[in-house]
Amino acid sequence: MTNSQSHDIVDFRAELDVIRQKYGPRFHCQENAVIDAAALWGAHCNTHGVLDQITEKISVRHKGYSATIRLYRTAIGYWHIALDFTAPDSGFCTPASVWSGIAYASDLAARRAAVECLLNRRAVRVDGADPRTFRAKLEAELTPKLALF
C-alpha cells in the first residue's frame, strides 16, 4: 500500500485514482471498482460505495443550527466521517463514501477533523449569540466525554 500517513491522516487518493483509471469514467457504477475501493478501507458499503455501519453518531443543535457527525470504523481500523449541517440560511452534507480518499487512524482524529470542518463553515463563524453558542457546543465535542459508569 502506498498511502501516505501524516499523524492521524491516511491518504488513499493516489490508490483511488489508480482504481478510477482502471475502470474508466463510469468507475462509480461498476461493482468491481466499488469492491476494490472498499478493500482499501476495509469497509462494508452498499453497491454505490457508501459506508453503511455507523459506529458513533454525534448531534449538536442550537436555535436554527444543527450538525450531525457520523463516525465509521472499518474492519482494518480506519475511521471515516460523514457530516450534515444546517444553519438558518444554508446547509450541506457529505456522505461516508469509499471514494472520498481520506481516512483517520483513530476515532479521536476523525472526531476532531469533523468538528474542525464544521467550525470552519462560514455560517458558524458569523458573529452573534446563537452562532457563538453553537460553536461552543461543537468545540465541546472535540474530546469525547468519559462514561462514569
VENTA-V604382 format. One record per helix or strand of 2 or more residues. SS is the DSSP state (@ for helix, = for strand). FROM is the first residue (numbers start at 1). LEN is the number of residues. Records with the same first field share a line. If there is no record, write none. Layout:
# VENTA-V604382
SS->FROM-LEN ; FROM-LEN
This chain:
# VENTA-V604382
=->4-3 ; 9-3 ; 50-2 ; 56-7 ; 65-9 ; 79-9 ; 90-5 ; 102-3
@->13-11 ; 27-3 ; 31-11 ; 107-13 ; 122-4 ; 129-12
